[in-house]
Amino acid sequence: MTKHPAPTPSTPPTEADVAAFKAQLGRPPRGLRAIAHRCPCGNPDVVETQPRLEDGTPFPTLYYLTCPRAASAIGTLEADGVMKTMTARLAEDEELAAAYRAAHEDYIARRDAIEVLEGFPSAGGMPDRVKCLHVLVGHALAAGPGVNPLGDEAIAMLPEWWAKGPCVGPETAGETS
């Protein structure tokens, strides 16, 4: 089980952060506002995006997980049926469902503090189901432990994605491992 990486203060992206993002995802960032969480290796692993892209299109998530190692490990959890199990637990566990609704409200409040998207859902399936663990983990990393219970659970199931060192760096520009 992975210990929840410490929350890091949200910071404006530096040129090095933008270069890391490009190497992580293989494309330039869209709607990048801030680095919402840094991997223990120092690279960004969650970015905060504008609620709307430059053309006015709502962006589907406020917190975007960028680390390819973390994303791959989360994809494995999704393929193993973790989302289905979590969704079933929401229907059975009123305390968990209440905490997940609170996570949804936190997510909306954070997005609305930037720009209100009236009638636009939060993300990841909140507040009623689990649709995307990547979003829940991104929210949990950006907000810190105790805000998104299912994001916290998913983090606890992940290997330490940073243990082998940075996923990208100046010597691996454009590569991910």
N, C-alpha and C positions, 0 to 999 in steps of 0.2 A: 504494500500500500504506500502511495506517495503522500508525504506530508504536504499540506496546502502551501504552495510557495507564498512567501510573505507578500502582502499588497505593496505596490510601489506607487508613489505619487504620479498622477497624470502629468505629463510634460509635453511641451510643444515638440514636434518631430525635428530632429536635426538632419543634416544632409546624410550622415552615416545611417540614421534610422530609415530614411527613404531608400537608401541603397540596399539596406538589409531587407526591407519590405520587397523591393523589386527582385532580389535574389531569392527570397522565400517563396514568392508567388509567381515569379516569372513575368510580371507585368508591373507597370507603375500603379501607385495607389489612386483610388478614386474617392473623393470626399473626405480625405484624411484630415482630421481635426487635431488628434493628440495620440501620444503613446499612452495607452490606458494601463498597461502592465508590462513589466520587463521580466523576461526569463531570468532565472538565476545566472545564466551565462552572460547576461548583459544586453542581448539583442531584444528588440520588441517581440512579444509573443501575442499581444492583444492590442489592436488599435481602436481608437474611437473615431467613428465616421460622422459626417454631417447627416442629419436626418433626411436631407434631400440632396441629390446630386446637382451639379451645375445646371442641368437642363430642367430641373424641377421635379424629376422623378423621385418618389420616396425611396430611400435606401433601405433594404430589408432588415438590416441589423445595425444597432448602435455600436456594438462591440464585435469586432471581427478578429477571429483567431488567425494568426499569420504563420506560426511556427509549423513547418511541415512535419516534424517529428511528433509534436503533440497532436496535430490533425490526423496523422496516420493512426496513432494509438487510439484516438477517439473513434475513428472509423471502424476499428476492430471491435470496440465496445458496441457500436451500433449494429454491426454485422452479427454479433453474438446475442442480440435480442434485448439488450439492456433497456432500450427505450420502451419496448412493449411491457417489460416487467415494471418499470417505473410508472408508466401510465396506469397499469392495473392497480398499483399500490395507491395512487392518488384517489381512486374510486373507493378504496377500502379504509384508508387511514385519514381521518378528518384532520388530525393535527398536521400531518404532512401536507395535505391539500391546502390548509390555511397558510402554512409557511410558504408554499409555492405561489399562492395568490399574492402574498405579501412581496415575494420576489418579483412577480409580474408588476405590481404597483411601483416597486422601486425602479424597475427598468423603465416604465413609462414616465415616472417623475424625472429620472435622469435625462431621458430623451426630450421631454417637454421643457426642461430647463434650457435646452438649446433651441428647440423649435417645436411647437405643438403640431402634431400630425393628427388632426381630429378624425376619429373613426378608424385610424390605421392601427392594426394589431401590434402587440409587442413582438416577440420573436421566440423561436424555439418551441412553439406550441403552447407557451404560457397563456392563460393560467390553468387550462383544463387537461392538457396532454403533454407528452414529451415528443417533439417532432425532430429536434436537432440538438444533439449533445454538444456540438461545437459552440453553438450560441450560449448554452447554459454554462459551459466551462468558461467561455470568454467573459460572461457576466460575472461569474463567481470570482475569477481572477481579478477583474477590474474593481469589483465592489469589496472584495475581501471575504474571508470566511464568515459564515453565519447569515449571509444575505440570500443566497440561492441554494436551498438545501440539496436539490438534485444536481446542481452544478458542483457543489462540494463533494457529493457522493461520487460523481464521475471522476473528479480529480483524484480522489482517494483510490480509485481503481486503476489509475494510469501508472505506467512506469515513470521514473524520473527522466523525462525527455531531454533534459539538459546535461545528464550525467556524462555523455561522450564529448561534451564541449559544444561550442556554438554550432548551430545547424548551417549557418552561412557566415562568411567572414571575408575580409579583403583577399585572402589567398584562395577563396572558393567562389569568387564572384560569379553568380549565375548558377552555381551548383547547390544542390541540397543533398544531405546524407541522412 
